[in-house]
Amino acid sequence: MKIYRLIPLSLSLVTLLFLSGCESIRYYSQAVSGQLSILHKRQDLDTVINDPHTEALLKARLQQVQKMRVFAEDRLFLPVGDSYSSYVDLERDYVVWNIYAAEELSLTSKTWCFPVAGCVAYKGYFSSQPAKDKAKQLKDDGYDVHVAGIRAYSTLGWFDDPILNTFINDEELSLAGLLFHELAHRQQYIKNDTAFNESLATAISDIGLQKWIAANKVRYTDKSFSLYLQKRKNHQRFKTLLMRYRGKLQQVYQNEKLADADKRLAKKQTLAALDTAYQSLKVELATDRYDKWMADMNNAKLANIANYNVFVPAFKKLYDDVNQDMEVFYRRTDAMEALEKDERHRLLKGMM
């Protein structure tokens, strides 16, 4: 059994509790205790796989994860280390609940700043009620707010993240894409730039998934694979729809000639038009899987979808420009860290 390193996180708790304000103390206490709880429950994958009481499906998935880890390191050149070499059953559906917020007439995500991660466009809680309480407070302050259950996250290489029950039962290709995305955060993470970090991780995940599929052609020849590919196409069409109407709203909010009252009316009309367009797309796609996400559409949701996708085309073009050489690709993205955030974003926009 591997001995896992917990002392740094415990020391972090002591440091963080010196932050001012009772709310800060409560927040960091739940964050550190939640992370410690996960770390204490980790079991080596081999231990779980060799346990005769482990269900056959879980055993098969964990064995596949072992192959994905090797692939991520050997073919994507990601710094896997000991990440995803252990398993934890949290006995719940989500690992954390994230709050996303944006002002009433803005598509700029509200950010929260932390000692390690820097400023990010979300705030996470290890139980749902505190997240809901904080969301209500933000709504009362006039923000558009979205609370979402999150199935996976990265500790950015500070700890060896485990496989969780919250995502191990995903479709195999979805699982691979998720692992590649989270491991990408270990490759590069720039403080205070959520859009860069998440778009880069999304691009690396897509690139990695294409390589994984190509390397496992024999495995993916059945009907389920075709259905999965169709789901990905459908998801891309849904994201494209959201980004189009986000652009329309952005024009409204940036129009200095409009009074706030007029912007509120235009916002209402644009969101209604988005819903109408979605209803048509829903018929074409023959699925209602996005109904819940579309409910109570607001700035917070549209801002967040942009954070994960806005620069993906630029990163994919860069990947093609360097002849699909992952190591050269990483050197080029690493060089962007030296730029100021606005300059980095201008560079990426110019590549699209």
ZIWO-V567699 format. One record per residue. N is the residue number from 1. RES is the residue in three letters. PSI is psi in radians with two decimals (999 if undefined). D_CENTER is the distance of its C-alpha to the mean C-alpha in whole Angstrom. Layout:
N & RES & PSI & D_CENTER
N & RES & PSI & D_CENTER
This chain:
1 & MET & 2.29 & 30
2 & LYS & 2.48 & 28
3 & ILE & 2.07 & 29
4 & TYR & 2.56 & 25
5 & ARG & 2.00 & 25
6 & LEU & -0.30 & 25
7 & ILE & -0.79 & 27
8 & PRO & -0.68 & 25
9 & LEU & -0.66 & 23
10 & SER & -0.71 & 26
11 & LEU & -0.62 & 27
12 & SER & -0.66 & 24
13 & LEU & -0.79 & 25
14 & VAL & -0.76 & 28
15 & THR & -0.81 & 27
16 & LEU & -0.52 & 25
17 & LEU & -0.18 & 27
18 & PHE & -0.07 & 30
19 & LEU & 2.60 & 27
20 & SER & 2.61 & 29
21 & GLY & 2.35 & 29
22 & CYS & -0.64 & 29
23 & GLU & -0.68 & 26
24 & SER & -0.76 & 24
25 & ILE & -0.80 & 26
26 & ARG & -0.75 & 25
27 & TYR & -0.88 & 21
28 & TYR & -0.53 & 21
29 & SER & -0.81 & 23
30 & GLN & -0.60 & 21
31 & ALA & -0.81 & 18
32 & VAL & -0.73 & 20
33 & SER & -0.62 & 22
34 & GLY & -0.75 & 19
35 & GLN & -0.73 & 18
36 & LEU & -0.69 & 21
37 & SER & -0.74 & 22
38 & ILE & -0.80 & 19
39 & LEU & -0.64 & 21
40 & HIS & -0.44 & 24
41 & LYS & -0.05 & 23
42 & ARG & 2.42 & 22
43 & GLN & 2.41 & 24
44 & ASP & 2.50 & 25
45 & LEU & -0.75 & 24
46 & ASP & -0.65 & 28
47 & THR & -0.78 & 29
48 & VAL & -0.74 & 27
49 & ILE & -0.68 & 28
50 & ASN & -0.08 & 31
51 & ASP & 2.13 & 32
52 & PRO & -0.29 & 34
53 & HIS & -0.12 & 32
54 & THR & 2.30 & 29
55 & GLU & 2.57 & 28
56 & ALA & -0.70 & 29
57 & LEU & -0.76 & 26
58 & LEU & -0.75 & 24
59 & LYS & -0.78 & 26
60 & ALA & -0.70 & 25
61 & ARG & -0.73 & 21
62 & LEU & -0.64 & 22
63 & GLN & -0.64 & 24
64 & GLN & -0.64 & 22
65 & VAL & -0.70 & 19
66 & GLN & -0.68 & 22
67 & LYS & -0.67 & 22
68 & MET & -0.65 & 19
69 & ARG & -0.79 & 19
70 & VAL & -0.75 & 22
71 & PHE & -0.77 & 21
72 & ALA & -0.64 & 18
73 & GLU & -0.77 & 20
74 & ASP & -0.61 & 23
75 & ARG & -0.51 & 22
76 & LEU & -0.11 & 19
77 & PHE & 0.65 & 20
78 & LEU & 2.55 & 17
79 & PRO & 1.37 & 18
80 & VAL & -0.78 & 18
81 & GLY & -2.32 & 20
82 & ASP & 0.22 & 21
83 & SER & 2.48 & 17
84 & TYR & 0.53 & 17
85 & SER & 0.16 & 20
86 & SER & 2.96 & 21
87 & TYR & 2.49 & 20
88 & VAL & 2.28 & 20
89 & ASP & 1.88 & 20
90 & LEU & -0.23 & 19
91 & GLU & 0.59 & 21
92 & ARG & 2.94 & 19
93 & ASP & -0.45 & 16
94 & TYR & 2.63 & 13
95 & VAL & -0.70 & 13
96 & VAL & 2.91 & 12
97 & TRP & 2.12 & 12
98 & ASN & 2.50 & 11
99 & ILE & 2.33 & 13
100 & TYR & 2.44 & 12
101 & ALA & 2.67 & 16
102 & ALA & 2.67 & 18
103 & GLU & 2.82 & 21
104 & GLU & -0.64 & 24
105 & LEU & 0.80 & 24
106 & SER & 2.59 & 21
107 & LEU & 0.38 & 18
108 & THR & 2.14 & 17
109 & SER & 2.42 & 15
110 & LYS & 2.47 & 16
111 & THR & 2.68 & 15
112 & TRP & 2.46 & 16
113 & CYS & 2.39 & 17
114 & PHE & 2.70 & 18
115 & PRO & -0.66 & 20
116 & VAL & -0.88 & 17
117 & ALA & -0.23 & 14
118 & GLY & -2.70 & 16
119 & CYS & 2.18 & 15
120 & VAL & 2.80 & 12
121 & ALA & 0.66 & 11
122 & TYR & 2.87 & 11
123 & LYS & 2.20 & 13
124 & GLY & 2.55 & 12
125 & TYR & 2.54 & 15
126 & PHE & 0.06 & 16
127 & SER & 2.72 & 18
128 & SER & -0.62 & 18
129 & GLN & -0.80 & 21
130 & PRO & -0.60 & 21
131 & ALA & -0.76 & 18
132 & LYS & -0.67 & 20
133 & ASP & -0.76 & 23
134 & LYS & -0.66 & 21
135 & ALA & -0.73 & 19
136 & LYS & -0.70 & 23
137 & GLN & -0.75 & 24
138 & LEU & -0.68 & 22
139 & LYS & -0.74 & 23
140 & ASP & -0.47 & 27
141 & ASP & 0.01 & 26
142 & GLY & 0.10 & 25
143 & TYR & 2.62 & 22
144 & ASP & 2.32 & 20
145 & VAL & 2.56 & 17
146 & HIS & 2.29 & 15
147 & VAL & 2.26 & 14
148 & ALA & 2.41 & 11
149 & GLY & 2.33 & 11
150 & ILE & 2.32 & 8
151 & ARG & -0.28 & 9
152 & ALA & 2.62 & 8
153 & TYR & 2.92 & 7
154 & SER & 2.45 & 9
155 & THR & 0.26 & 12
156 & LEU & 0.50 & 13
157 & GLY & -0.06 & 16
158 & TRP & -0.54 & 18
159 & PHE & 2.86 & 18
160 & ASP & 1.69 & 18
161 & ASP & 2.39 & 15
162 & PRO & 2.82 & 16
163 & ILE & 2.39 & 16
164 & LEU & 2.67 & 15
165 & ASN & -0.35 & 17
166 & THR & -0.33 & 14
167 & PHE & -0.09 & 13
168 & ILE & -0.44 & 16
169 & ASN & 0.18 & 18
170 & ASP & 2.81 & 15
171 & GLU & 2.57 & 17
172 & GLU & -0.75 & 18
173 & LEU & -0.60 & 16
174 & SER & -0.69 & 13
175 & LEU & -0.78 & 13
176 & ALA & -0.80 & 14
177 & GLY & -0.70 & 11
178 & LEU & -0.79 & 9
179 & LEU & -0.76 & 11
180 & PHE & -0.67 & 11
181 & HIS & -0.87 & 8
182 & GLU & -0.65 & 8
183 & LEU & -0.50 & 11
184 & ALA & -0.51 & 11
185 & HIS & -0.42 & 10
186 & ARG & -0.46 & 13
187 & GLN & -0.82 & 15
188 & GLN & 2.35 & 14
189 & TYR & 2.09 & 13
190 & ILE & 2.14 & 15
191 & LYS & 2.47 & 15
192 & ASN & 0.37 & 15
193 & ASP & 1.31 & 13
194 & THR & -0.73 & 10
195 & ALA & -0.73 & 11
196 & PHE & -0.89 & 12
197 & ASN & -0.84 & 9
198 & GLU & -0.65 & 6
199 & SER & -0.71 & 9
200 & LEU & -0.78 & 11
201 & ALA & -0.66 & 8
202 & THR & -0.75 & 8
203 & ALA & -0.79 & 12
204 & ILE & -0.67 & 12
205 & SER & -0.79 & 11
206 & ASP & -0.77 & 13
207 & ILE & -0.80 & 16
208 & GLY & -0.69 & 16
209 & LEU & -0.69 & 16
210 & GLN & -0.75 & 19
211 & LYS & -0.71 & 21
212 & TRP & -0.78 & 20
213 & ILE & -0.78 & 21
214 & ALA & -0.61 & 24
215 & ALA & -0.19 & 25
216 & ASN & 0.70 & 25
217 & LYS & -0.69 & 27
218 & VAL & -0.62 & 30
219 & ARG & -0.59 & 27
220 & TYR & 1.23 & 26
221 & THR & 0.01 & 29
222 & ASP & -3.12 & 29
223 & LYS & -0.60 & 28
224 & SER & -0.59 & 25
225 & PHE & -0.74 & 23
226 & SER & -0.69 & 25
227 & LEU & -0.66 & 23
228 & TYR & -0.78 & 20
229 & LEU & -0.66 & 20
230 & GLN & -0.68 & 21
231 & LYS & -0.71 & 18
232 & ARG & -0.72 & 16
233 & LYS & -0.75 & 19
234 & ASN & -0.72 & 19
235 & HIS & -0.67 & 15
236 & GLN & -0.69 & 16
237 & ARG & -0.68 & 19
238 & PHE & -0.78 & 17
239 & LYS & -0.68 & 14
240 & THR & -0.71 & 18
241 & LEU & -0.83 & 19
242 & LEU & -0.77 & 17
243 & MET & -0.58 & 17
244 & ARG & -0.80 & 21
245 & TYR & -0.46 & 21
246 & ARG & -0.73 & 19
247 & GLY & -0.69 & 21
248 & LYS & -0.76 & 24
249 & LEU & -0.67 & 23
250 & GLN & -0.70 & 23
251 & GLN & -0.68 & 26
252 & VAL & -0.88 & 28
253 & TYR & -0.50 & 26
254 & GLN & -0.05 & 27
255 & ASN & 1.80 & 31
256 & GLU & -0.24 & 33
257 & LYS & -0.28 & 36
258 & LEU & 2.37 & 34
259 & ALA & 2.80 & 35
260 & ASP & -0.64 & 32
261 & ALA & -0.70 & 34
262 & ASP & -0.64 & 34
263 & LYS & -0.68 & 30
264 & ARG & -0.70 & 30
265 & LEU & -0.77 & 32
266 & ALA & -0.64 & 30
267 & LYS & -0.82 & 26
268 & LYS & -0.74 & 28
269 & GLN & -0.69 & 29
270 & THR & -0.72 & 26
271 & LEU & -0.60 & 24
272 & ALA & -0.69 & 27
273 & ALA & -0.65 & 27
274 & LEU & -0.76 & 23
275 & ASP & -0.71 & 24
276 & THR & -0.78 & 27
277 & ALA & -0.66 & 26
278 & TYR & -0.69 & 23
279 & GLN & -0.63 & 26
280 & SER & -0.76 & 27
281 & LEU & -0.66 & 24
282 & LYS & -0.69 & 24
283 & VAL & -0.77 & 28
284 & GLU & -0.73 & 27
285 & LEU & -0.25 & 24
286 & ALA & 0.79 & 26
287 & THR & 2.58 & 23
288 & ASP & 0.34 & 22
289 & ARG & -0.32 & 19
290 & TYR & 0.06 & 17
291 & ASP & -0.80 & 20
292 & LYS & -0.71 & 18
293 & TRP & -0.58 & 15
294 & MET & -0.36 & 18
295 & ALA & 2.40 & 20
296 & ASP & 0.79 & 21
297 & MET & 2.41 & 19
298 & ASN & -3.10 & 19
299 & ASN & -0.65 & 18
300 & ALA & -0.74 & 15
301 & LYS & -0.78 & 13
302 & LEU & -0.61 & 14
303 & ALA & -0.69 & 13
304 & ASN & -0.71 & 10
305 & ILE & -0.57 & 10
306 & ALA & -0.69 & 11
307 & ASN & -0.61 & 9
308 & TYR & -0.19 & 7
309 & ASN & -0.26 & 10
310 & VAL & -0.65 & 13
311 & PHE & 0.15 & 14
312 & VAL & -0.79 & 13
313 & PRO & -0.64 & 17
314 & ALA & -0.76 & 18
315 & PHE & -0.65 & 16
316 & LYS & -0.63 & 18
317 & LYS & -0.71 & 21
318 & LEU & -0.73 & 21
319 & TYR & -0.75 & 21
320 & ASP & -0.66 & 24
321 & ASP & -0.48 & 26
322 & VAL & 0.45 & 26
323 & ASN & 0.60 & 27
324 & GLN & 0.62 & 24
325 & ASP & 1.91 & 24
326 & MET & -0.70 & 21
327 & GLU & -0.71 & 23
328 & VAL & -0.70 & 24
329 & PHE & -0.81 & 21
330 & TYR & -0.65 & 20
331 & ARG & -0.66 & 23
332 & ARG & -0.72 & 22
333 & THR & -0.62 & 19
334 & ASP & -0.66 & 20
335 & ALA & -0.43 & 23
336 & MET & -0.30 & 21
337 & GLU & -0.47 & 20
338 & ALA & -0.26 & 24
339 & LEU & 2.71 & 23
340 & GLU & 2.69 & 23
341 & LYS & -0.85 & 20
342 & ASP & -0.70 & 22
343 & GLU & -0.69 & 24
344 & ARG & -0.76 & 20
345 & HIS & -0.69 & 19
346 & ARG & -0.72 & 23
347 & LEU & -0.82 & 23
348 & LEU & -0.72 & 20
349 & LYS & -0.63 & 21
350 & GLY & -0.28 & 24
351 & MET & -0.18 & 23
352 & MET & 999 & 22
